[in-house]
Amino acid sequence: MSSKLVGFIHTTPATIGMVENFMKRYLPGTDYVHVYNGLVKRDNFSSPIGVTPKINLLRYANFALELQRAGCNLIVSCCSLMPRATEYASRVVDIPVIQLDSIVLQKAVENYDKIGVEVTTDYVIPYVKEGLESRAAVLGKKVKIVFSENTSALELFNKGEFETYDRIVLEDMKKLEEKGVDCILMGQIPFAMMEEKIKEASFKVPVLFAGEIAFKYIAELLN
């Protein structure tokens, strides 16, 4: 058994397998456990856009306490709608609690001025905007954020129509590239499932998603 244990919090089953793949690739030998609760996603999408339901703040705090008691050295949230809940949960435990896409947001702000953001739901926009602008403020710089146009494709993902979903996402990314952005930030964590298709599309600008960058960051934190 590894001496390190990572706890992952999921709001959709899709990210469980994604995490498994990246952990085996970049942190072989590191132990991990998953916590999944579909009620978090349900309550997020039944609340107004930009509002993190109080019940989800409480759930995340309880998840964090449970994972700390289980012996985790690090807790990772795998939902881009939950940065506020992640920060809230970090206050009740003595181990780091991070967003899986936090390092990706940071790198986008550090290295680029005009950031194209691919999203498939309006619900994620306030959180990505808040995450980018707050990080830019710390660095004393301003960034221009350009969001993709199609914000309804998540419905296809939820129905399991992944081929159509992937096609729409890639088309939207091409449109962002045509707008002269410096990079394309994949604004939702499950986009990492499209890693191979993104690479095959050969975009002219850097594409940032919560894959290799994020899991190498986890390895750094554990060390």
C-alpha positions, 0 to 999 in steps of 0.5 A: 500500500502507498503511504499517500492517499488521495480522496476525490469528490465527484458530482457525476459518475463520468469523472470517476473513470477519468480520474482512474485513468489519469491516476494510473498514468501519472501517479502509479502506486498512489492510493485513492478513494472516491466519494460520489453524490448525485444529489450535489449535481441535482441541487446545483442545477435546480438553483439559480445560475451562480448560486452554490446551494447551502446544502452543497456547502454542508455536503462538501464539508462532510465529505472532507471530514469523512475523507480526512478521517479515512486517512487522506493526505489530499482531497480533490473536487472534480466539479467545476461548479464547486470552487466555493464549496471546496474552499468552504470544506477546506476550513473544516479539515487539516489537509489540503482541499483543492479543485482539480482544475485550479492549476489549469486556471492559474496557468491560463492567467499566468501565461495568457491575456486573451483566454478563450473558455469552452463551456457547454452550460451557462451554469459554469460561466460565473465560476470560471469567470470568478476563478480567472479574474480573482487570480488575475487580480492577485497577479495585478493583471487584467485578462479578457475572457471569451466564452464559447457560444454553445451552452446547451451541449451538456444536455447531450453529455447527460444523455450519453450522446458523447459523439455528438457532444464531442463534435459540438465541443470541437466545433466551438473550440475552432470558433474560439480559435478563430476569434484570436484567443491566446489559448483555449481553457476547457472550462469543465473538468470532464473535458479531459475525457476528450484528451485524444480528440483534442490532440488529434484536432491540432489546434494552433493555440494551447489547449488547457484542461484538467488532465496531465497538468492537474495530476502532475500538480497533485503529485507535487502536492503529495511530495 
